[in-house]
Amino acid sequence: MAPIGQIAIPILLIGSEVLSSDAMSDESDDDGYYERLAAAAQMGDGVHGEEDVPEVEHKDGDVCAASEDSYFERLQREGESQSVILEESDSVWAALEASSAEKAFAFVEIAHGHKQLALEAATRWLVGCLPASAKFLHTFRDSLTSESWRPFLDNRRQPKALVLVKHKAHDATGAEFEVCFFSEHAEADNYALSACGVLRGLHSTPNLEFSGLPARFLAVFEKGLLGLGLFKNWDALVDLFVLGSSLPVAPDLPQGFTLAPLPPEDAGTVNATWAHKHAGSEHYIAGCLAKFPSVGIRAEDGTLVGWILTYHYGAVGFLYVCPEYRKRGFAEILSIRVLQDWLQFTPRWPSGPYCYIVQDNHSSKRLYRKLGFNSTDLTYWAGFSCSSVIGQH
């Protein structure tokens, strides 16, 4: 990440407020939550409200992703409409600023301890937006039990847009925040612009890292945050892959090797080869190993030669096979095994199995297509800060 400059910039905060305990008085406990969710989904009760959400096809009970042709046609249409939005962005931003008193496209921060109503409403909405919303569904549920996350919704009863912010670090140069944004509303670009005000108000010198941002919103945030003194320093284009069929049978494991879940003690080995390791990443990996599905392959002498994990938000990843053990089918064996274990988490994670693969990782794309995955959306990981210096990620 690029260094953050010491730049004094006026803060414009559009439509953000903290919900009081009085406003969240009608709470209930979480007993039977998934039973109620399943019943609501079966009845179609309140999943989308009155909004139009793209339908998700199903095949043999599995999520069936849209074809890539239909996706790119949709992307082209969205790009055409987005260009109109961006050409008029100055007037749109002025309109948002002028209407902030009326809370147009506003976000409400859901206060800790008063979240059950928002939880159920937002979950019904996000389940209805699968598979595109998978990461945000899991992260939102995590945000309601974590002191480090701050969840924002435009409406706690019938949400149409979501902002999640996690405070990661704070030093003399500024504060680092992980950011998630999701909306499929017809006016989602305006919600994204409003979210810019929320994000700029987090700190005098915020350092923002977007994860899983739907590709159509990157230019909107780039324009909106630039108007508030925040520059885009880096971005990475990533495909969202979703399982669209039954898993194939895994190849046999060669003699002399064993397959088993990884203990947290292996976090150091995994972290050493992870392309995105950072301060604290070994601790994060240990937490993933302790809580979520993982699989490793060991040689006869106990050496760990390959592994795959699950991120806290439900995506499988960290796939790695040591160079001297490649071309033996280990990546396929690891992937199928962890996905089989993943499916045991279905009651906890309503979405189907999914993963994110960077654009130039062609071998992983070939593997996951072979396993029955389809590319359903393009997303970005991107960084913004008060410094205009372009950085590496």
C-alpha positions in Angstrom: 0.0 0.0 0.0 1.2 3.5 -0.8 2.1 5.8 2.1 -0.5 8.2 3.2 0.2 11.9 2.9 -0.6 14.4 5.6 -3.3 16.4 3.8 -5.9 18.5 5.5 -9.2 18.2 3.7 -12.7 19.2 4.8 -14.9 16.3 5.5 -18.3 15.9 3.8 -20.5 13.3 5.5 -23.6 12.5 3.7 -26.5 10.7 5.3 -24.9 8.7 8.1 -26.3 8.3 11.5 -26.1 5.8 14.4 -29.3 4.0 15.2 -30.4 4.5 18.9 -31.6 1.7 21.1 -35.1 3.2 21.1 -35.3 2.8 17.4 -34.3 -0.9 17.6 -36.6 -1.9 20.4 -38.4 -4.7 18.6 -35.7 -7.4 18.9 -35.9 -11.2 19.2 -33.5 -13.9 19.9 -31.7 -16.0 17.3 -33.3 -19.3 18.1 -34.7 -21.0 15.0 -33.3 -18.3 12.8 -32.3 -20.5 9.8 -35.6 -22.4 10.1 -37.4 -19.1 9.7 -35.1 -18.1 6.9 -35.7 -21.3 5.0 -39.5 -20.9 5.5 -39.4 -17.3 4.3 -37.3 -18.3 1.2 -39.7 -21.1 0.4 -42.7 -18.8 0.6 -40.9 -16.0 -1.2 -41.8 -13.8 1.7 -40.1 -10.4 1.7 -36.9 -11.6 0.0 -36.8 -8.8 -2.4 -39.5 -6.4 -1.3 -40.5 -4.6 -4.5 -37.1 -4.5 -6.1 -36.1 -6.4 -9.2 -33.3 -8.9 -8.5 -31.8 -11.1 -11.2 -33.1 -14.7 -10.9 -30.7 -17.5 -10.2 -31.3 -20.7 -12.1 -31.0 -24.0 -10.3 -29.9 -27.4 -11.5 -30.3 -30.6 -9.3 -30.6 -28.4 -6.3 -27.3 -26.5 -6.9 -26.8 -22.9 -7.7 -26.4 -22.6 -11.4 -24.5 -19.5 -12.4 -25.5 -17.4 -15.4 -23.5 -18.0 -18.6 -20.5 -15.8 -19.2 -22.1 -14.6 -22.5 -25.1 -13.3 -20.6 -22.8 -11.8 -18.0 -20.7 -9.8 -20.4 -23.8 -8.6 -22.3 -25.1 -7.4 -19.0 -21.7 -5.8 -18.2 -21.7 -4.0 -21.5 -25.2 -2.6 -20.8 -24.1 -1.5 -17.3 -21.0 0.1 -18.7 -23.2 2.2 -21.1 -25.5 3.3 -18.3 -22.5 3.9 -16.0 -20.9 6.2 -18.6 -24.0 8.4 -18.4 -23.8 8.4 -14.7 -20.2 9.4 -14.7 -20.7 12.2 -17.3 -23.4 13.6 -15.0 -21.5 12.8 -11.8 -20.9 16.4 -10.9 -24.6 17.2 -10.9 -25.4 13.9 -9.2 -22.9 14.7 -6.4 -24.3 18.2 -6.1 -27.8 16.8 -5.8 -26.7 14.3 -3.1 -25.1 17.1 -1.2 -28.1 19.3 -1.5 -30.5 16.5 -0.4 -28.4 15.2 2.5 -30.7 17.0 4.9 -33.5 14.9 3.5 -31.3 11.8 3.8 -31.6 10.8 0.2 -29.7 7.5 -0.4 -28.6 7.7 3.3 -27.0 5.0 5.4 -27.8 4.1 9.0 -25.2 2.5 11.2 -26.7 -0.5 13.1 -25.6 -0.1 16.7 -24.2 -3.2 18.6 -26.8 -4.9 20.8 -29.8 -3.9 18.6 -29.2 -5.9 15.5 -31.7 -8.8 15.3 -34.3 -7.0 13.1 -31.6 -5.7 10.7 -30.0 -9.2 10.7 -33.1 -11.0 9.5 -34.1 -8.3 7.0 -30.7 -8.0 5.4 -30.1 -11.7 5.3 -33.4 -12.3 3.4 -32.4 -9.6 1.0 -28.8 -10.9 0.5 -30.0 -14.5 0.1 -32.3 -13.3 -2.6 -29.3 -11.7 -4.4 -27.1 -14.9 -4.5 -24.6 -15.8 -5.9 -23.3 -12.2 -6.3 -24.0 -11.4 -2.6 -22.3 -14.5 -1.1 -19.3 -12.6 0.4 -21.4 -9.8 1.7 -23.9 -12.2 3.3 -21.3 -13.9 5.3 -19.4 -10.8 6.1 -22.6 -9.0 7.3 -23.5 -11.8 9.6 -19.9 -11.7 11.0 -20.1 -7.9 11.4 -23.0 -8.3 13.9 -20.9 -10.3 16.3 -17.6 -8.5 15.9 -16.6 -5.3 17.6 -14.2 -4.5 14.7 -16.9 -4.2 12.1 -19.3 -1.3 11.6 -22.4 -2.3 9.5 -24.4 0.4 7.6 -27.7 -0.1 5.8 -29.9 2.3 3.9 -33.0 0.8 5.6 -33.0 -1.8 8.4 -36.4 -3.2 7.5 -36.2 -3.3 3.7 -32.5 -2.8 2.8 -31.3 -2.0 -0.7 -27.7 -1.1 -0.1 -25.0 -2.2 2.4 -21.7 -0.8 3.6 -19.4 -2.7 5.9 -16.3 -1.1 7.4 -13.6 -2.9 9.5 -11.0 -0.9 11.3 -7.7 -2.8 10.7 -4.9 -0.6 11.9 -4.1 2.9 13.1 -0.7 4.7 13.1 0.9 8.1 12.6 0.1 8.1 8.9 -3.6 7.4 9.2 -6.1 4.6 9.8 -6.7 1.5 7.7 -10.2 0.2 6.9 -11.5 -2.7 5.0 -14.6 -1.8 3.1 -17.4 -3.9 1.5 -20.2 -2.3 -0.6 -23.1 -4.1 -2.2 -26.3 -3.1 -4.0 -28.4 -4.4 -6.9 -30.9 -1.5 -6.8 -31.7 0.5 -9.9 -30.1 3.5 -8.3 -27.1 1.7 -6.8 -24.7 4.2 -8.3 -26.2 6.9 -6.1 -26.0 4.7 -3.0 -22.3 4.2 -3.9 -21.8 8.0 -4.1 -23.6 8.4 -0.7 -21.3 5.7 0.7 -18.3 7.9 -0.2 -19.4 10.4 2.4 -19.7 7.8 5.0 -16.2 6.5 4.3 -14.6 9.9 4.1 -16.0 10.6 7.6 -14.3 7.6 9.2 -11.0 9.4 9.9 -9.1 12.6 8.9 -6.7 10.5 6.8 -8.4 7.2 6.0 -6.7 4.4 4.1 -9.5 2.3 2.4 -9.2 -1.2 1.0 -12.3 -2.4 -0.9 -12.7 -6.2 -1.1 -15.0 -8.0 -3.6 -16.4 -4.7 -5.0 -18.7 -5.4 -7.9 -16.8 -4.1 -11.0 -19.5 -1.6 -12.0 -18.9 0.4 -8.9 -15.2 1.0 -9.1 -15.4 4.1 -11.4 -18.2 5.5 -9.2 -16.2 5.2 -6.0 -13.1 6.5 -7.8 -15.0 9.6 -8.9 -16.8 10.2 -5.6 -13.8 9.6 -3.3 -11.6 11.8 -5.5 -14.1 14.7 -5.0 -13.5 14.2 -1.2 -9.7 14.1 -1.5 -9.1 10.3 -1.7 -7.1 8.8 -4.5 -7.1 5.3 -5.9 -3.6 3.8 -5.4 -4.1 0.3 -6.7 -6.7 -2.2 -7.9 -6.8 -5.9 -8.9 -9.5 -7.4 -11.1 -10.8 -10.7 -9.8 -13.4 -13.2 -11.1 -16.1 -14.6 -8.8 -16.5 -18.3 -9.5 -19.6 -20.2 -8.2 -20.2 -24.0 -8.2 -22.9 -24.7 -10.8 -23.1 -28.5 -10.7 -22.3 -31.5 -8.6 -18.7 -32.1 -7.7 -16.7 -34.7 -9.6 -15.1 -37.7 -8.0 -11.6 -36.9 -6.7 -8.6 -38.7 -8.2 -6.9 -41.2 -5.9 -4.2 -39.9 -3.6 -0.7 -41.4 -4.5 0.7 -43.9 -2.2 2.8 -42.5 0.7 0.7 -39.3 1.0 -2.0 -38.5 3.5 -4.9 -36.1 3.4 -6.3 -34.4 6.5 -7.5 -31.0 8.0 -4.8 -28.6 9.0 -4.3 -27.6 12.6 -3.7 -23.9 13.5 0.0 -24.8 14.1 0.4 -24.9 10.3 -0.5 -21.2 9.9 3.2 -20.2 9.7 3.8 -22.5 6.8 0.7 -21.3 4.9 1.5 -17.7 5.6 5.1 -18.0 4.3 3.9 -18.7 0.7 0.8 -16.5 0.7 1.1 -13.8 -1.9 -0.9 -11.3 0.2 0.8 -11.8 3.6 1.0 -8.8 5.9 1.4 -7.9 9.5 -1.1 -10.1 11.4 -1.9 -12.4 8.5 -0.4 -15.5 10.3 -2.8 -14.8 13.2 -5.7 -14.5 10.7 -4.8 -17.8 9.0 -4.6 -19.6 12.3 -8.1 -18.4 13.0 -9.4 -19.7 9.7 -7.7 -23.1 10.3 -9.4 -23.3 13.8 -12.9 -22.4 12.6 -13.4 -23.3 8.9 -12.8 -26.2 6.5 -9.2 -26.8 5.4 -7.3 -29.7 3.9 -3.6 -30.5 3.6 -1.5 -33.2 2.0 1.5 -34.5 3.8 4.4 -36.7 2.5 5.4 -39.9 4.2 7.8 -38.0 6.5 5.1 -35.6 7.6 6.1 -32.7 5.3 3.2 -30.5 4.3 3.3 -30.3 0.5 0.0 -28.7 -0.4 -3.1 -27.1 1.2 -6.3 -25.2 0.7 -8.3 -23.2 3.3 -11.6 -21.3 3.7 -11.7 -17.5 4.3 -13.8 -16.2 7.2 -16.4 -15.0 4.6 -16.9 -18.5 3.1 -14.8 -18.4 -0.1 -12.3 -21.2 -0.6 -8.8 -20.1 -1.3 -5.1 -20.2 -0.3 -4.7 -23.1 -2.7 -1.0 -24.0 -2.9 1.1 -27.0 -3.9 4.9 -27.0 -3.4 6.7 -26.8 -6.8 8.4 -30.2 -6.5 5.0 -31.9 -5.9 3.0 -30.3 -8.8 1.6 -32.2 -11.8 0.3 -35.0 -9.6 -3.3 -33.9 -9.3 -2.9 -32.6 -5.8 -4.7 -29.3 -6.5 -7.7 -31.1 -7.7 -7.7 -33.5 -4.8 -7.4 -30.7 -2.3 -10.1 -28.6 -3.9 -12.7 -31.4 -4.1 -12.0 -32.5 -0.5 -12.4 -29.0 1.0 -15.5 -28.4 -1.0 -17.0 -31.6 0.3 -16.3 -30.4 3.8 -17.6 -26.9 2.9 -21.0 -28.4 2.0 -21.3 -29.6 5.5 -21.4 -25.9 6.5 -24.5 -25.3 4.4 -26.8 -24.7 7.4 -24.4 -22.0 8.5 -23.6 -20.5 5.1 -26.7 -20.3 2.9 -24.8 -19.7 -0.3 -23.2 -22.4 -2.4 -19.4 -22.9 -2.6 -17.6 -20.0 -4.3 -14.1 -18.6 -4.7 -12.3 -15.5 -6.1 -9.6 -16.0 -8.8 -7.4 -13.2 -10.0 -7.6 -12.5 -13.8 -4.2 -13.8 -14.7 -4.4 -17.1 -12.7 -5.3 -19.2 -15.7 -4.4 -22.6 -14.2 -6.8 -22.1 -11.3 -9.5 -20.9 -13.7 -9.1 -24.1 -15.7 -9.2 -26.3 -12.6 -12.3 -24.7 -11.2 -14.1 -24.9 -14.5 -13.3 -28.6 -14.6 -14.8 -28.9 -11.1 -18.1 -27.4 -12.3 -17.6 -23.7 -11.3 -18.7 -20.8 -13.5 -17.5 -17.2 -13.6 -20.5 -15.1 -12.6 -19.2 -11.6 -11.8 -16.1 -9.4 -12.1 -15.0 -7.8 -8.8 -12.2 -5.5 -7.6 -9.9 -5.3 -4.7 -8.8 -1.7 -4.6 -7.0 0.8 -2.3 -7.7 4.5 -1.7 -5.9 7.0 0.4 -5.1 10.7 0.8 -1.9 10.2 -1.1 -1.9 10.3 -4.9 1.1 8.1 -5.2 0.4 4.9 -7.1 1.3 1.8 -5.0 1.8 -1.9 -5.4 -0.5 -4.5 -3.8 
